């Protein structure tokens, strides 16, 4: 799987993918700067904590998991 996003999101997405046994690689898009970066960094910190809890303690399952989509 290939993930293309900001570096902070790629780290979390790759961590989750590897935990689920998915071969995943990330490509970083442009970083967020300015006033939005403070809010984004705080939200990302909390999202990382939630990810650790979901994967290692709560074993939360996906809410929106559909069937496989084949790409031709």
N, C-alpha and C positions, 0 to 999 in steps of 0.2 A: 504494500500500500504506500502511496506517496501522499504526504501532507504538505500543503503549501500555505503558510500563514506567518504571523509575526513570531519571532523567536520564543517569546514567553509561552505562546500557545503550542508551538511545536514540541517543546520540552514535555509538556503535560500529555499531549496526544501520543507522542512516541512512548512515553512511560506506560500509558494505558494499553497501547497496542502490544507492546512487548509482554506486558502482564497477561494479556489475552492470547498470547502465542501467535501474534501476527507479525510477519516480516515487514517492518515499516521504516521509511526514511523520510526525513523532513527537509524542505527547502525554505529558507527564511525570506520573508518579504520585508519591506521597509519597516523600521521601528517606528513606534508612535512617540511623538514628542509634544512638548508644550503642556498646557493645563490638563489635557486628557490623559497624559502619561501618569500623573499622580493617582487619578481615579482607577486607571487600568492596572497599575501596579498593586494597589490595595486589593482590588477585586481578584487579581491573579493569585496573590498570596492566600486569600481565603479559598480560592478554587483548588489550590494545591493541597491545602489541609483537607478539604472535602474529598479530594481524589484519594488521598491516603486512607482516610476513614472508609470510603466506599469500597475500595479494593481489598483492604486488609482487615477490617473490623466488622463492617456492616454487610459486606458482600452484596451490595446493591446491584440489581439487574437492570438492563436497559429498559427504558419506558417505550421507546418507539423502535422496535426491531422488526423489520419486515423480512420477506424472503430475499434470497439472492437475486441480483440483477445481472444477467449476462451481458457483457459488452462484446460486440462483434468486431 
